[in-house]
């Protein structure tokens, strides 16, 4: 029995268990999806002709398989926003009520399109949660552009999790802060010219409050913007090694040094976008020219990311990581560990790990890019609470 056929069977079994029949309708809509993930795993890139080589079916011509994938990508009955949450919630089923999760919001440009995505920060990388693809001239988007992504994010994640949204200054909108109330917490970077109203103090700008290099200042119960939006809390920090790029963070919760640590994890979503592109799936080679079609392709990538990462989690838990990772300490992401394992597990007779399950516990083996970097001391701040 071929490796591709065995993986296809594992995926179909997982899909049928997680996604209700009433959602996908016809099981034939799941079959190209499973074969696409198989093809992505073994060919290591987005390529319909390459994926077709993995397919086992009665069709004899390669073009038949390619057309099948193309029809699926253009099939309006395939609705990623309805299907994907079931797999994500399956992966998070053991996450306890009340657990805080960090969700990063960001954009990425792909040709004439911009991808707006939220991702769950998880063990040095990020797992896609919800996305929207627009034909757009730049990565800067309005609140109305990304509001549907936030709404889908709240629907996709299990009820009971405490969401903390991490976003860059391009998402600093009054509407976002209002929308977040009673829905989720946030850590949003603000621009230096943002107006701040301090208690018993004239209106000023955030940049005028910038602390000295190596210092972090925290302000509580202040208001921002012209309409005095708030109360909110600020964390302002100036890294000694990047004095020209200080961090100005607004939060709905009282700020301290933890606020800076949390916001720093926002950059994990950039690794997620890199995995989609040059560091992984090579999505830029797809040449798809419609937002809806590209959205279904990113559905495939999201399912593959969740699948590979969950297998990587199983590999590390079973303490067999070094079967695929050449580093003494973990040097590969969970996605890359799971991906390498899946390409070998069937022919080598290795363990099969749960395809859609993420451990809610802290990372037992954080990645170390190099021993030299690991030996560097953590950035230290001189903290001051000013109001």
ABEGO torsion letter per residue (X at the ends): XBAAAAAAAAAAAAAAAABBAAAAGBAAAAAAAAAAAAAAAAAGBBBAAAAAAABBBABABAAAAAAAAAAAAABAABBAAAAAAAAAAAAAAABBBGBBBBBBBBBBBBEABBBBBBBBBBGGBBBBABBBBBBBABABBBAAAAAAAAAAAAAABBBGBBBBBBBBAAABBAAAAAAABGABBBBBBBBAABBBBBBGBBBBBAAAABBBBGBBBBBBGBBBEAAGBOBBBBBBBBBAABAABBBBBBBABBBBAAAAAAAAAAAAAAAAAAAABAABAGAAAAGBABAAAAAAAAAAAAAAAAAAAAAAAAAAAAGAAAAABABABBABBAAAAAAAAAAAAAAAGBBBBBABBBBABBBABBBBABAAAAABBBBBBBBBBAX
